[in-house]
């Protein structure tokens, strides 16, 4: 479907539109998660990760985890492998990696995510660095 839209609208316009939709859905999912899970925003992120790792989809090395930081590297991503096998790695970034920042925004405006690279883009690992912008709180916004 995306390829058909690319032919009609062009790649840039299609990816901008798809990206906007994916980020909106991810933000909504983050808001749902914030309402569903207990604890601080950082505790919610930590308890959410096993959902993305069903079937051992990710291999991760946790670097730091405390009340205001959750930092880890994803060293293997089966999502990236899947998109690469399909011959569409650029769509993996658009449809999967594109969600991460908006999802964390939806969970809490207190969260800040830094990520400078992804496996999907050809890096050896994804570097996720979640931090709280201020002191931890028990409630969402």
C-alpha positions as CSV (number, residue, x, y, z in Angstrom):
1,X,0.0,0.0,0.0
2,X,2.8,2.4,0.9
3,X,4.5,1.7,-2.5
4,X,1.2,2.5,-4.3
5,X,1.0,5.8,-2.4
6,X,4.6,6.6,-3.2
7,X,3.8,6.2,-6.9
8,X,0.8,8.5,-6.6
9,X,2.0,11.1,-4.1
10,X,5.8,10.7,-4.3
11,X,8.1,9.1,-1.7
12,X,8.6,12.2,0.5
13,X,5.0,13.1,0.8
14,X,3.9,9.5,1.4
15,X,6.5,9.0,4.1
16,X,5.7,12.3,5.8
17,X,2.0,11.3,5.9
18,X,2.6,7.7,7.1
19,X,5.1,9.0,9.7
20,X,2.5,11.5,11.0
21,X,-0.1,8.8,11.3
22,X,2.2,6.3,13.0
23,X,3.4,8.9,15.5
24,X,-0.2,9.9,16.3
25,X,-1.1,6.2,16.9
26,X,2.0,5.7,19.0
27,X,1.3,8.8,21.2
28,X,-2.3,7.5,21.8
29,X,-0.9,4.1,22.7
30,X,1.5,5.8,25.1
31,X,-1.4,7.6,26.7
32,X,-3.3,4.3,27.1
33,X,-0.2,2.7,28.6
34,X,0.2,5.6,31.0
35,X,-3.4,5.0,32.2
36,X,-3.0,1.2,32.4
37,X,0.3,0.9,34.2
38,X,1.1,1.9,37.8
39,X,4.2,3.8,38.9
40,X,6.5,6.6,37.7
41,X,7.0,7.3,34.0
42,X,10.4,5.4,34.3
43,X,8.8,2.4,35.9
44,X,6.2,2.4,33.1
45,X,8.9,2.3,30.5
46,X,10.7,-0.5,32.3
47,X,7.5,-2.6,32.6
48,X,6.5,-1.9,29.0
49,X,9.7,-3.3,27.4
50,X,8.8,-7.0,27.9
51,X,5.8,-6.4,25.6
52,X,8.1,-5.5,22.7
53,X,10.4,-8.4,23.5
54,X,7.8,-11.2,23.1
55,X,9.3,-14.1,21.3
56,X,12.8,-12.8,22.1
57,X,12.4,-10.1,19.4
58,X,15.1,-8.0,21.1
59,X,18.4,-8.6,22.7
60,X,19.3,-5.8,25.1
61,X,22.1,-4.7,27.4
62,X,20.8,-2.5,30.2
63,X,23.4,0.2,31.0
64,X,21.7,2.1,33.7
65,X,18.4,1.8,35.5
66,X,17.3,4.0,38.4
67,X,14.5,6.4,39.3
68,X,15.4,8.9,36.7
69,X,17.2,6.9,34.0
70,X,16.7,3.9,31.9
71,X,19.5,3.4,29.4
72,X,20.0,0.4,27.3
73,X,21.3,-0.8,23.9
74,X,19.4,-3.1,21.7
75,X,22.0,-5.3,20.1
76,X,19.7,-7.5,18.1
77,X,16.3,-6.6,16.6
78,X,14.2,-9.2,14.9
79,X,12.0,-6.4,13.6
80,X,15.0,-5.0,11.7
81,X,15.8,-8.5,10.5
82,X,12.2,-8.9,9.3
83,X,12.1,-5.7,7.3
84,X,15.6,-6.4,5.8
85,X,14.4,-9.9,4.7
86,X,11.5,-8.3,3.0
87,X,13.8,-5.9,1.2
88,X,12.2,-2.8,2.8
89,X,14.5,-1.7,5.7
90,X,13.5,1.9,5.1
91,X,9.9,1.1,5.8
92,X,10.9,-0.6,9.1
93,X,12.3,2.7,10.3
94,X,9.2,4.5,9.2
95,X,6.7,2.0,10.7
96,X,8.6,0.7,13.8
97,X,11.4,3.0,14.9
98,X,9.4,6.1,14.2
99,X,7.0,5.2,17.1
100,X,9.5,5.3,19.9
101,X,9.6,9.1,20.6
102,X,5.9,9.6,20.3
103,X,5.1,6.6,22.5
104,X,7.3,8.0,25.3
105,X,5.7,11.4,24.9
106,X,2.3,9.8,25.3
107,X,3.4,8.0,28.4
108,X,4.6,11.2,30.1
109,X,5.7,14.7,29.1
110,X,8.3,14.1,31.9
111,X,10.1,11.6,29.8
112,X,12.9,12.4,27.4
113,X,14.2,9.9,24.9
114,X,17.6,10.3,23.2
115,X,18.5,7.8,20.5
116,X,21.3,8.6,18.0
117,X,21.3,5.4,16.0
118,X,19.3,2.3,15.1
119,X,20.0,-1.2,13.8
120,X,17.2,-0.5,11.2
121,X,19.5,2.3,9.8
122,X,22.5,0.0,9.7
123,X,24.1,0.7,13.1
124,X,25.5,-2.1,15.3
125,X,22.9,-1.3,18.0
126,X,20.1,1.0,19.0
127,X,21.0,3.4,21.8
128,X,18.0,4.1,23.9
129,X,18.5,6.7,26.7
130,X,15.4,7.5,28.7
131,X,15.6,10.3,31.3
132,X,13.2,12.2,33.4
133,X,13.1,15.9,32.7
134,X,12.5,16.6,36.4
135,X,12.1,14.8,39.7
136,X,10.1,11.5,39.5
137,X,6.4,11.5,40.2
138,X,3.9,8.7,40.8
139,X,1.2,10.2,38.5
140,X,1.0,10.9,34.8
141,X,1.1,14.6,34.1
